[in-house]
Amino acid sequence: MSRPTVIPFHGPADYRRHAPPVAAHLREGGLVAYPTETVYGLGCALRTEALARLARIKRQGRARPFLLLIRTPGDAPGLEWTEHGRRLAQEFWPGPLTLVLRAAPGRYPAEVTGEHGTVAIRASPHPGVQALLDALGDPITSTSANRPDEPPAMTADEVRGAIEALAPGEPFWILDGGPLPPSPPSTVLDVSGRRPRLLRAGALPLEDLKRVVGEIDDCG
């Protein structure tokens, strides 16, 4: 039975050395676990079989699509940017803020498209994520690395334990960026309509968001 492959991902030298082969692994449909500035995530490139495998592992249906990590808004074409979305991205990206925007019909796979035709995107400031996205040239999916009803993984060992419980034998590549400082996951804000809606409280305080866009509906 295959075990996850652990790859050092601690600093610029590791990023330069390992980002290109990890990007090739993603292009070939591979799955990875990687550190961000908040928690460890599980992801893949937008490849049909890889998306289906990751969805089975996380047991996510259409009601809980994966978000996308990007470098800049131009990495996610076909999205309808609202004024609220533009202002928030300009103020808080890269950072722990996920924005939900309406997508052109059929533009993105079902695994990353919500039931109302929206896609969630985020630009992470983690230099390892940025190096990986630079090497790949495309977005990668992001979902927390954890067993159901358990907190997200904050170390590579916790990631390995989660993967071996969720998908024994799945040949994940784990990018070991060391222990992460305690942090909630990203704040998720739906900016696809006339008024922003808070879908998940997280690392970015609601008051900071209100300072930029005014009132926000709390759907929690």
C-alpha positions as CSV (number, residue, x, y, z in Angstrom):
1,M,0.0,0.0,0.0
2,S,1.3,3.4,-0.9
3,R,2.0,6.0,1.8
4,P,2.1,9.7,1.4
5,T,5.3,11.2,0.1
6,V,6.6,14.0,2.4
7,I,8.6,16.8,0.8
8,P,10.4,19.6,2.7
9,F,8.8,22.9,2.0
10,H,10.4,25.2,4.6
11,G,11.8,28.2,2.7
12,P,13.0,29.7,-0.6
13,A,15.5,27.0,-1.4
14,D,12.8,24.3,-1.0
15,Y,10.3,26.2,-3.0
16,R,12.7,26.6,-5.9
17,R,13.7,23.0,-5.8
18,H,10.4,21.3,-5.3
19,A,7.7,23.6,-6.8
20,P,8.4,22.5,-10.4
21,P,8.1,18.7,-9.8
22,V,5.0,19.3,-7.5
23,A,3.4,21.3,-10.3
24,A,4.2,18.4,-12.8
25,H,2.6,16.0,-10.3
26,L,-0.5,18.2,-10.2
27,R,-0.7,18.4,-14.0
28,E,-0.7,14.6,-14.1
29,G,-3.7,14.5,-11.8
30,G,-1.8,14.1,-8.5
31,L,-3.1,15.2,-5.1
32,V,-1.1,17.4,-2.7
33,A,-1.3,18.7,0.9
34,Y,0.3,22.1,1.5
35,P,0.7,24.8,4.1
36,T,-1.0,28.2,3.9
37,E,-0.9,31.2,6.2
38,T,-3.8,29.7,8.1
39,V,-4.1,25.9,8.0
40,Y,-2.8,23.0,5.8
41,G,-4.9,22.3,2.8
42,L,-5.6,19.4,0.4
43,G,-5.7,20.2,-3.3
44,C,-5.4,19.3,-6.9
45,A,-5.3,21.0,-10.3
46,L,-8.6,21.3,-12.2
47,R,-8.4,17.8,-13.7
48,T,-11.5,15.7,-13.9
49,E,-10.2,12.5,-12.2
50,A,-8.3,14.4,-9.6
51,L,-11.3,16.5,-8.6
52,A,-13.5,13.4,-8.4
53,R,-10.9,11.6,-6.2
54,L,-10.5,14.5,-3.8
55,A,-14.3,14.9,-3.6
56,R,-14.6,11.2,-2.6
57,I,-11.9,11.6,0.0
58,K,-13.5,14.6,1.6
59,R,-17.0,13.3,1.0
60,Q,-18.0,16.7,-0.4
61,G,-21.0,17.1,-2.7
62,R,-22.3,20.0,-4.7
63,A,-23.4,21.7,-1.5
64,R,-19.8,22.1,-0.4
65,P,-17.6,22.9,-3.4
66,F,-13.9,23.3,-3.1
67,L,-12.5,26.8,-3.2
68,L,-9.6,27.8,-5.5
69,L,-6.3,29.3,-4.6
70,I,-5.0,31.9,-7.2
71,R,-2.2,34.4,-7.6
72,T,-4.3,37.3,-9.0
73,P,-7.9,37.7,-10.2
74,G,-6.7,37.1,-13.7
75,D,-6.0,33.5,-12.8
76,A,-9.7,32.8,-12.5
77,P,-11.4,34.1,-15.7
78,G,-15.1,34.0,-16.3
79,L,-16.1,35.4,-12.9
80,E,-18.4,38.4,-12.4
81,W,-16.6,40.8,-10.2
82,T,-18.8,43.1,-8.2
83,E,-17.7,46.4,-6.8
84,H,-17.6,44.9,-3.3
85,G,-15.5,42.0,-4.5
86,R,-13.0,44.3,-6.2
87,R,-12.6,46.6,-3.2
88,L,-12.2,43.6,-0.8
89,A,-9.6,41.9,-3.0
90,Q,-7.7,45.2,-3.3
91,E,-7.7,45.7,0.4
92,F,-7.1,42.2,1.8
93,W,-5.4,40.1,-0.8
94,P,-3.2,38.2,-0.5
95,G,-4.7,37.2,2.8
96,P,-7.1,35.0,4.7
97,L,-10.3,36.1,2.8
98,T,-12.2,33.9,0.4
99,L,-14.5,35.7,-2.0
100,V,-17.5,34.0,-3.6
101,L,-18.4,35.3,-7.1
102,R,-20.8,34.2,-9.8
103,A,-19.2,32.3,-12.6
104,A,-20.1,32.0,-16.3
105,P,-22.3,28.9,-16.9
106,G,-20.2,25.8,-17.5
107,R,-16.9,27.7,-17.0
108,Y,-15.8,25.7,-14.0
109,P,-16.1,22.0,-12.9
110,A,-19.0,21.0,-10.7
111,E,-16.6,20.3,-7.8
112,V,-15.7,24.0,-7.5
113,T,-19.1,25.4,-8.5
114,G,-21.8,26.1,-5.9
115,E,-25.5,25.4,-6.4
116,H,-26.1,29.0,-7.4
117,G,-23.4,29.1,-10.0
118,T,-20.7,30.6,-7.8
119,V,-17.0,29.9,-7.3
120,A,-15.0,30.7,-4.2
121,I,-11.4,32.1,-4.7
122,R,-8.6,33.2,-2.5
123,A,-5.1,34.6,-2.9
124,S,-2.8,33.3,-0.1
125,P,0.3,35.2,0.9
126,H,2.2,32.0,1.8
127,P,5.4,32.1,-0.3
128,G,5.3,28.4,-0.8
129,V,1.8,28.5,-2.2
130,Q,2.7,31.4,-4.4
131,A,5.8,29.5,-5.7
132,L,3.6,26.5,-6.5
133,L,1.0,28.5,-8.3
134,D,3.8,30.3,-10.3
135,A,5.2,26.9,-11.3
136,L,1.8,25.5,-12.2
137,G,0.3,28.6,-13.9
138,D,-3.2,27.6,-12.9
139,P,-5.4,27.6,-9.8
140,I,-5.4,24.7,-7.3
141,T,-8.3,23.6,-5.2
142,S,-8.2,24.0,-1.4
143,T,-10.0,22.1,1.3
144,S,-8.9,21.7,4.9
145,A,-6.8,18.7,5.7
146,N,-8.7,17.0,8.5
147,R,-11.0,14.1,9.4
148,P,-14.7,14.9,9.6
149,D,-15.6,16.9,12.7
150,E,-12.0,17.4,13.7
151,P,-10.0,20.7,13.5
152,P,-7.8,21.4,10.4
153,A,-4.3,20.1,10.5
154,M,-1.6,22.4,11.6
155,T,1.5,20.1,11.1
156,A,2.6,17.7,8.4
157,D,2.2,14.8,10.9
158,E,-1.4,15.8,11.5
159,V,-1.9,15.9,7.7
160,R,-0.4,12.4,7.3
161,G,-2.7,11.1,10.0
162,A,-5.8,12.6,8.4
163,I,-4.9,11.3,4.9
164,E,-4.2,7.8,6.2
165,A,-7.6,7.8,7.9
166,L,-9.5,9.4,5.0
167,A,-7.8,7.7,2.1
168,P,-5.4,4.8,3.0
169,G,-3.1,4.1,0.2
170,E,-3.8,7.3,-1.7
171,P,-0.4,8.6,-3.0
172,F,-0.6,12.2,-1.7
173,W,2.4,14.4,-1.7
174,I,2.6,16.3,1.6
175,L,4.6,19.6,1.4
176,D,6.0,19.9,4.9
177,G,6.1,23.6,5.8
178,G,6.6,22.9,9.5
179,P,4.1,23.7,12.3
180,L,1.8,26.5,11.5
181,P,0.9,29.2,14.1
182,P,-2.6,28.8,15.6
183,S,-5.1,30.3,13.2
184,P,-8.7,29.8,12.1
185,P,-9.3,29.2,8.4
186,S,-10.1,32.0,6.0
187,T,-13.1,34.2,6.3
188,V,-15.6,33.4,3.5
189,L,-17.7,36.2,2.1
190,D,-20.3,35.9,-0.7
191,V,-20.0,39.1,-2.8
192,S,-22.0,37.8,-5.8
193,G,-25.1,39.9,-4.9
194,R,-26.0,43.4,-4.1
195,R,-25.0,43.1,-0.4
196,P,-22.1,41.0,1.0
197,R,-23.0,37.9,3.0
198,L,-20.7,36.3,5.6
199,L,-20.7,32.5,5.0
200,R,-18.0,31.6,7.5
201,A,-16.3,33.6,10.2
202,G,-12.5,33.1,10.1
203,A,-9.1,34.7,10.4
204,L,-10.2,38.1,9.0
205,P,-12.4,40.0,11.5
206,L,-15.9,41.0,10.3
207,E,-15.3,44.5,11.5
208,D,-12.3,44.9,9.2
209,L,-14.5,43.9,6.3
210,K,-17.3,46.3,7.2
211,R,-14.8,49.1,7.3
212,V,-14.4,48.6,3.5
213,V,-17.9,47.6,2.3
214,G,-20.3,48.7,5.0
215,E,-23.0,46.4,6.2
216,I,-22.7,42.6,5.8
217,D,-25.4,40.0,6.3
218,D,-24.4,37.2,8.6
219,C,-25.6,33.9,7.3
220,G,-24.1,31.9,10.1
